[in-house]
Amino acid sequence: MENLKVGVVGCGLISQLRHIPAYKKMKGVEVQAVCDLNEDLARETALKFKIPKFYTETSKMFADEDLDIVDICVPPQIHAPIAVEAMESGSHVIMEKPMALKASDCEEMIKIAQEKDLKLSVVHNDLFHPPFIKAKELVEKGEIGEFRGMRIFLSTPKHDMLDLKDHWYHKLPGGVIGETGPHISYMSLEFLKNIKNVEVFAKSFLNYEWAPHDDFRIEIEADNGFSSVALTYTTNYWAATIDIIGSEAMLHIDLDAMQLVKHKLDELSYVPVAKQSIGHVGQRVGSTLSTTFNVLSGRQKIGTDIVVEQFAESILNGSPLPVTAEEGLEATRLMENIVRTYKDKYGLE
């Protein structure tokens, strides 16, 4: 069987940092072409990764190249039209999160994928980090008792997003939450069943004229519990943590350190507290040693690497998609709800 030929649309940070390197490591897959409106960037990316062709127009790339996979790494405002164009040319499609800004666009993409018998997926990368995968396994096995809810905290340094006045982040519906918000949407949906209500609270600490708010609290209520979210863009540090709360125990995930710690303290006295503290240290050391070994040995695969690899494998051997288009639709639907609630509450257009 010939190698799968991939065309990457968008030559920015995420495609160069994650998507293209992931394909370059795979057997049976080759990146045939890249496309970007910035011709210099497209050319430089092709040279950097030894990719045969580069383009500035998707229509020409799709016409000239016989691509099995089109990987879309551009702002979400234009995911849908590019995905539709790619599928009309006969390519399977995977794209960065979110799948789209509107559920109706997701539904259109799904319809065309079904009509053309093509695979369609979206990169919900945080679901595929090792500690998140392990946490979900523990929840499904009943290790924390009955699920009660979750807490998510994401801190994005202001120099990485908020300070960049002219960046496309600020043109998204809801502004900056439109960029990182999809992460909390799909992570919440891994555990919550039947969303009933969404509340949004927002503040502005830095008072940038191009960002109405820079600190958010989001409450998502479902039939089986809550997801309480804190998103901040005003700090000078990265953080990404999730607490999964059960009736018998709690799991703490650190997505930056790639650590998972199980918390269970049924007696508030010195000896049990000391034992648990020692246990926490052991769990953190174990996670750190495992991650360090995998990184040094070249075995470490996280997030986007795994999603992209599993997507290619699903085409090669018919295995399940890492993220279905329907899951992408539901995450977009929840994000639409969050943005609409936020804008209505604070009178934003």
C-alpha positions in Angstrom: 0.0 0.0 0.0 1.3 3.5 -0.9 2.0 6.0 1.8 -0.9 8.3 2.9 -0.3 11.7 1.5 -1.0 14.6 3.8 -1.6 18.3 3.0 -1.3 20.8 5.9 -3.3 24.0 5.7 -1.7 26.7 7.9 2.0 26.9 8.7 1.8 28.6 12.1 3.1 27.6 15.5 0.8 24.6 16.1 1.4 22.9 12.7 5.2 23.3 13.0 5.3 22.4 16.7 2.9 19.4 16.7 1.1 18.4 13.5 3.9 18.2 11.0 6.5 16.6 13.4 3.8 14.0 14.3 3.4 12.9 10.7 7.1 12.9 10.0 7.5 10.3 12.8 4.9 7.9 11.3 5.4 5.0 9.0 3.2 4.9 6.0 2.5 8.6 6.0 4.2 11.5 4.3 3.5 15.2 4.2 3.2 16.0 0.5 2.4 19.7 0.7 1.8 22.7 3.0 -0.4 25.8 2.3 -0.4 29.3 3.8 -1.5 32.7 2.7 2.0 33.9 3.6 4.1 32.6 0.8 7.4 33.1 2.7 6.1 31.2 5.6 4.8 28.3 3.4 8.2 28.1 1.6 10.2 28.2 4.9 8.0 25.5 6.4 8.4 23.3 3.4 12.2 23.7 3.5 12.4 23.2 7.2 10.6 19.9 7.2 11.7 18.7 3.7 8.2 18.8 2.3 8.0 18.6 -1.5 5.4 21.3 -2.3 4.1 24.5 -0.9 1.1 26.6 -1.9 -0.7 29.8 -1.0 -4.1 28.7 -2.2 -6.0 25.7 -0.9 -7.9 25.3 -4.2 -4.7 24.9 -6.1 -3.2 22.5 -3.6 -6.4 20.4 -3.6 -6.4 20.4 -7.5 -2.7 19.6 -8.0 -2.2 17.1 -5.2 -3.9 13.7 -4.6 -4.2 14.1 -0.9 -5.5 11.4 1.4 -5.5 13.7 4.5 -6.0 17.4 4.8 -4.9 18.7 8.2 -6.4 22.2 9.0 -4.3 24.4 11.3 -5.8 27.8 10.8 -8.1 30.1 12.9 -11.5 28.4 13.5 -13.5 31.1 11.6 -12.5 29.3 8.3 -12.4 25.7 9.4 -15.7 24.8 7.8 -15.2 26.2 4.2 -11.7 24.7 4.0 -12.9 21.3 5.3 -15.8 21.3 2.9 -13.5 22.1 0.0 -11.1 19.4 1.0 -13.8 16.8 1.3 -15.3 17.8 -2.0 -11.8 17.0 -3.5 -11.9 13.5 -1.8 -9.7 14.0 1.2 -10.2 12.9 4.8 -10.1 15.8 7.2 -8.7 16.5 10.6 -8.6 20.0 12.1 -7.4 21.9 15.2 -10.0 22.6 17.9 -12.6 23.9 17.9 -14.3 22.1 15.0 -16.1 25.3 14.1 -17.6 28.4 15.8 -21.2 27.3 15.0 -22.9 24.0 15.5 -24.6 24.5 12.1 -21.1 24.5 10.4 -20.2 21.3 12.2 -23.5 19.7 11.0 -22.7 20.7 7.4 -19.2 19.2 7.6 -20.7 16.0 9.0 -23.3 15.7 6.3 -20.7 16.0 3.5 -18.3 13.5 5.2 -21.2 11.0 5.4 -22.2 11.6 1.8 -18.6 11.2 0.6 -17.8 8.3 3.0 -14.8 10.2 4.4 -13.4 10.4 7.9 -13.7 13.7 9.8 -12.1 14.5 13.1 -10.9 17.3 15.4 -7.9 17.6 17.7 -9.2 17.5 21.3 -5.7 17.1 22.4 -6.0 17.4 26.2 -8.1 14.2 26.3 -5.1 12.2 25.1 -2.5 13.3 27.7 -1.5 10.2 29.7 -2.7 11.5 33.1 -6.1 12.4 31.6 -6.5 9.0 30.0 -5.6 7.3 33.3 -8.0 9.5 35.2 -10.9 8.6 32.9 -10.0 4.9 33.4 -10.1 5.2 37.2 -13.5 7.0 37.0 -14.9 4.3 34.8 -13.7 1.6 37.1 -15.4 3.3 40.1 -12.1 4.2 41.8 -13.5 7.5 43.1 -17.0 6.3 43.8 -19.8 8.2 42.1 -18.9 11.1 40.0 -19.9 14.4 41.6 -18.2 17.1 39.4 -15.0 18.6 38.3 -12.9 21.8 38.5 -10.7 23.1 35.7 -8.1 25.9 36.0 -6.3 27.2 32.9 -3.8 30.1 33.1 -2.5 31.6 29.9 0.3 34.2 30.4 -0.7 37.6 29.2 2.3 37.9 26.9 1.2 34.8 25.0 -2.3 36.0 24.2 -3.8 39.1 25.9 -1.0 41.5 25.2 -1.1 40.8 21.4 -3.5 43.5 20.4 -3.9 42.5 16.7 -4.0 38.7 17.1 -6.9 36.8 15.6 -7.8 35.5 19.2 -9.5 38.8 19.9 -11.7 38.5 16.8 -13.3 35.3 18.0 -16.8 35.3 19.4 -16.2 35.9 23.1 -12.7 37.1 22.4 -9.9 35.2 24.2 -12.2 32.6 25.7 -12.9 31.5 22.1 -9.4 30.2 21.9 -8.9 28.3 25.2 -12.6 27.8 26.0 -13.0 24.8 23.6 -10.5 22.9 25.8 -12.8 23.2 28.9 -15.8 22.4 26.7 -14.6 19.0 25.4 -13.0 18.1 28.8 -16.2 18.8 30.6 -18.2 16.7 28.1 -16.0 13.7 28.9 -17.7 13.4 32.2 -20.9 15.5 32.2 -24.1 14.0 30.9 -26.9 16.2 29.5 -25.9 19.8 30.0 -28.8 21.8 31.6 -27.4 25.2 32.3 -24.4 27.5 31.9 -23.4 30.6 33.9 -20.5 32.9 33.1 -18.8 35.5 35.3 -16.2 37.9 33.9 -13.8 40.6 35.1 -11.2 42.9 33.6 -8.0 43.4 35.6 -5.8 44.8 32.9 -8.4 47.0 31.1 -7.1 46.5 27.6 -9.5 48.2 25.1 -9.3 45.3 22.8 -10.3 42.7 25.5 -13.5 43.6 27.4 -12.7 40.9 30.0 -9.6 38.9 30.9 -10.6 36.7 33.8 -13.6 34.3 33.7 -15.5 31.8 35.9 -17.8 29.4 34.1 -20.3 27.0 35.8 -21.6 24.2 33.7 -24.5 22.2 35.2 -25.5 18.7 34.0 -27.7 15.9 35.2 -24.8 14.1 36.9 -22.8 17.0 38.3 -21.0 20.3 37.7 -17.9 21.6 35.9 -16.5 24.7 37.6 -14.0 26.5 35.4 -11.5 29.3 36.0 -9.9 30.9 32.9 -7.4 33.7 33.4 -5.2 35.5 30.9 -3.6 38.1 33.3 -0.8 36.1 34.8 2.8 35.5 34.0 2.6 31.7 34.2 1.1 28.7 32.5 -1.1 26.3 34.5 -3.6 23.6 33.5 -5.1 21.5 36.2 -8.3 19.4 36.6 -9.8 18.0 39.8 -12.3 15.2 39.3 -14.5 14.8 42.4 -16.1 11.6 43.4 -18.0 10.4 46.5 -15.0 8.3 47.7 -12.0 10.1 46.3 -10.7 12.9 44.2 -8.2 12.9 41.3 -5.9 15.9 40.6 -4.4 16.2 37.1 -1.6 18.5 36.2 -1.5 18.6 32.4 1.7 20.6 32.3 3.7 18.4 34.6 1.9 15.3 33.3 1.0 14.2 36.8 -2.0 12.4 38.3 -2.6 12.3 42.1 -5.3 10.4 43.9 -6.6 12.1 47.0 -8.5 10.2 49.7 -8.5 11.3 53.3 -11.3 9.8 55.4 -9.9 10.9 58.8 -8.6 14.4 59.6 -5.9 13.6 62.1 -2.1 13.8 62.0 -1.2 10.2 61.0 -3.7 9.8 58.1 -2.7 13.3 56.8 1.0 12.4 57.0 0.4 9.1 55.2 -1.5 10.8 52.4 1.1 13.5 52.0 3.8 10.9 51.7 1.6 9.0 49.2 1.1 12.2 47.2 4.9 12.7 47.0 5.3 9.2 45.8 2.7 9.6 43.1 4.3 12.8 41.9 7.8 11.4 41.9 6.6 8.3 40.0 4.8 10.4 37.3 7.9 12.7 37.0 10.3 9.7 36.6 8.0 8.1 34.0 7.6 11.2 32.0 11.4 12.0 32.1 12.2 8.5 31.0 9.8 8.6 28.1 11.0 12.0 27.0 14.7 11.0 27.1 14.0 7.7 25.3 11.9 9.4 22.6 8.8 7.4 23.6 6.8 10.3 25.0 3.6 10.9 23.1 1.1 13.4 24.2 -2.1 15.1 23.1 -1.9 16.1 19.4 0.7 13.5 18.6 -1.6 10.7 19.6 -4.7 12.2 18.0 -3.0 12.7 14.6 -1.4 9.3 14.7 -4.7 7.6 15.6 -6.5 9.5 12.8 -4.0 8.2 10.2 -4.3 4.7 11.6 -8.1 4.9 11.3 -7.6 5.5 7.6 -4.9 2.8 7.2 -6.6 0.0 9.1 -10.2 1.0 9.9 -9.6 1.6 13.6 -12.0 4.0 15.5 -11.4 7.7 15.2 -9.7 9.3 18.2 -12.4 12.0 18.2 -15.6 11.7 16.2 -17.1 14.6 14.3 -20.2 14.2 16.5 -18.0 14.8 19.6 -16.6 17.9 17.9 -20.2 19.1 17.2 -21.2 18.7 20.9 -18.1 20.6 22.1 -18.9 23.4 19.6 -22.5 23.4 20.8 -21.5 23.8 24.4 -18.9 26.5 23.5 -21.6 28.4 21.6 -23.8 28.3 24.7 -21.0 29.6 26.9 -20.2 32.5 24.5 -23.9 33.4 24.0 -24.4 33.4 27.8 -21.3 35.6 28.3 -22.2 38.1 25.6 -25.9 38.4 26.6 -25.0 38.9 30.3 -22.4 41.7 29.6 -24.2 43.3 26.6 -21.5 42.4 24.1 -22.1 42.2 20.4 
